[in-house]
Amino acid sequence: MIKELTHIPDAWQKAWRFGTFRNHLLISLLVFCASCLCNFHYLVVWQSRPGILINDIVLSHLQPHNFSAYIFFLEYSTLLMVFIFILPYPDRLVRGLQMFAIILFARTTTIYFMPLDPPRDMVPLIDPVANFFLHTHDVFVTKDLFFSGHVSALTLFFLIATNKYLRAYALIATLTVGTLIVWQHVHYSLDVLFAPLASYAAFKVVEWGHTQTKYGLELQDA
């Protein structure tokens, strides 16, 4: 597993020789960044909209607690490990960026069409990364509900992980974070249940698109 990391320089040197890879990487980075900026901007704007309050049976049986530290650790430790171990596979990294961009776009769209108010007894999720990029001095975003960004991201990490150990860790993190987010009343159970479906759909769309265009085959055959 660790030995794979020694192939990073060779893998990127080989991939960089191909114009299709360079184009895909550049476009994917631009689209990913644009999706992030669009998502951050509109979530702040839509925070002032009135939303629907859902009577969630699951939440009604759970006394909310603050699990922010555990959620933060599981989310970003998974992100860091998957990112590091995907570096020997440049084409896989590019596809992951494209999948993440689709998830962000889909999430922005669903939040627009399904304005929800957070559960009344929600314990705010303290996420330093979100605090930096999303929240402002005047607005703390709590209505970015359907669907869960944390769970959809972890599901994607599970799908693109490069070995069984990372997949196992990502799966445990996904299930645990999904449970803790609902327990903390940050999300409705519907938000968490739908998130893996959105990630899987983005995964299949990108994989299908690359199969149709034969993108990446030159990397495998070089």
C-alpha positions, 0 to 999 in steps of 0.5 A: 500500500505504501509502496504505491506512493513511490510511483507518483512521480513516474505516474504523473510524468507519464500522464503529463505527456498526453494532451488529453490528460492535461486538458481534462485536468485543467478543465476539471479543476476549473469546473470543480472550483466554479462548482465550489464557488457557486455552491458557497455563494448561493447557500449563503444567499438562500439562508434567508429564505423560509423553508419547510420543517420536517417531522422526522420520526428518526430525529424524534427518538434521538436526543441531540449531542455535539459530535462535531469533533468526531465528524470533522476527524472522520471526514477529513482524515478520509479525504486526506488518505484517499487523496494521498493514495490516489496520487499514483493514479492521475486519471482516477484523480481527474475523474474524482474531481469531475464526480465531486463537481457533479455532486456539488452542482446537484446539491446546489440544485436540490437545495434550491428546489427543496428549501428546508428549515433545520430541525428546531433542536439542531446542534450546529456543526462546527467545521473549521473548513466550512467556517472558512469557506462558507460561513460569514460574520453575518450568516451561519449557514444551516439550511444546506440540508438536502442532501448531506454534503459530508455523507455524499463526499465520504461516499465518493471517497469510498467509491474512488478509493484505490485499495480495500483498506481505504475502502473499508475505512471510508465505508466505516467513516460514511456510516458513522458520520451519517449516524452522528450527523442525524444524531446531532440533528444537523440533517434530517434522515432523508438528507443522509439517506439520499446522499449516497445515491447522489454520489453513486449517480455522479460516479456512474455518469463520469465512469460511463462518459469516460468509457464512451470517449475512451479517455485514459486508455493511452495512460494504461497502454503507455 
